[in-house]
Amino acid sequence: MAGHSIPHFQNDGGHGVIEISVKEFMCVGASVPYDHPHVFLDMGDDNEKVCPYCSTLYRYNHALKATQTEPAGCTFTNQAAA
């Protein structure tokens, strides 16, 4: 995995399902102060994965771009690093 960063996703909108274009990612829950421990998730051969902390269902969608989500706006941006 060296040489690339793992995308992080958040669920501020309380969406039941978030579609993403990667199978290895981090879920942060929602924005601070409502986040949870940043947990690494790997779909493996599956096309869906549920976060064990916030119960967000992530669904793989190969048609999306790397940082694109459906619904839009669920890509986490670390404001402290920006």
TAFENZI-V25543 format. One record per residue. N is the residue number from 0. SS is DSSP state (alpha for helix, beta for strand, coil for the rest). PSI is psi in whole degrees, -180 to 180 (none if undefined). OMEGA is omega in whole degrees, 0 to 359 (none if undefined). Layout:
n & ss & psi & omega
N & SS & PSI & OMEGA
N & SS & PSI & OMEGA
This chain:
n & ss & psi & omega
0 & coil & -3 & 179
1 & coil & 147 & 177
2 & coil & -8 & 175
3 & coil & 155 & 180
4 & coil & 155 & 178
5 & coil & 123 & 179
6 & coil & 146 & 178
7 & beta & 140 & 179
8 & beta & 152 & 180
9 & coil & 162 & 182
10 & coil & 64 & 179
11 & coil & -29 & 183
12 & coil & -4 & 181
13 & coil & 32 & 181
14 & coil & 143 & 177
15 & coil & -35 & 181
16 & beta & 137 & 172
17 & beta & 123 & 177
18 & beta & 134 & 181
19 & beta & 165 & 185
20 & coil & 13 & 179
21 & coil & 159 & 179
22 & coil & -10 & 174
23 & beta & 124 & 187
24 & beta & 174 & 176
25 & beta & 140 & 172
26 & beta & 133 & 180
27 & beta & 1 & 183
28 & beta & -109 & 177
29 & coil & -179 & 179
30 & coil & 153 & 177
31 & coil & 135 & 12
32 & coil & 16 & 184
33 & coil & 17 & 180
34 & beta & 172 & 173
35 & beta & 174 & 178
36 & beta & 136 & 181
37 & beta & 109 & 188
38 & beta & 133 & 177
39 & beta & 130 & 179
40 & beta & 142 & 181
41 & beta & 119 & 180
42 & coil & -21 & 183
43 & coil & -129 & 180
44 & coil & -8 & 180
45 & coil & 169 & 178
46 & coil & 6 & 179
47 & beta & 151 & 176
48 & beta & 135 & 178
49 & beta & 131 & 176
50 & coil & 128 & 182
51 & coil & -15 & 180
52 & coil & -50 & 187
53 & coil & -3 & 178
54 & coil & 17 & 174
55 & coil & 132 & 175
56 & beta & 119 & 176
57 & beta & 133 & 181
58 & beta & 131 & 179
59 & beta & 132 & 176
60 & coil & 102 & 185
61 & coil & -17 & 182
62 & coil & -14 & 180
63 & coil & 155 & 174
64 & coil & 168 & 188
65 & coil & -43 & 183
66 & coil & 11 & 182
67 & coil & 143 & 175
68 & coil & 159 & 174
69 & beta & 112 & 4
70 & coil & 158 & 182
71 & coil & 155 & 173
72 & coil & 14 & 182
73 & coil & 6 & 175
74 & beta & 127 & 181
75 & coil & 134 & 174
76 & coil & 121 & 180
77 & coil & 103 & 182
78 & coil & -29 & 180
79 & coil & -31 & 181
80 & coil & -17 & 184
81 & coil & none & none
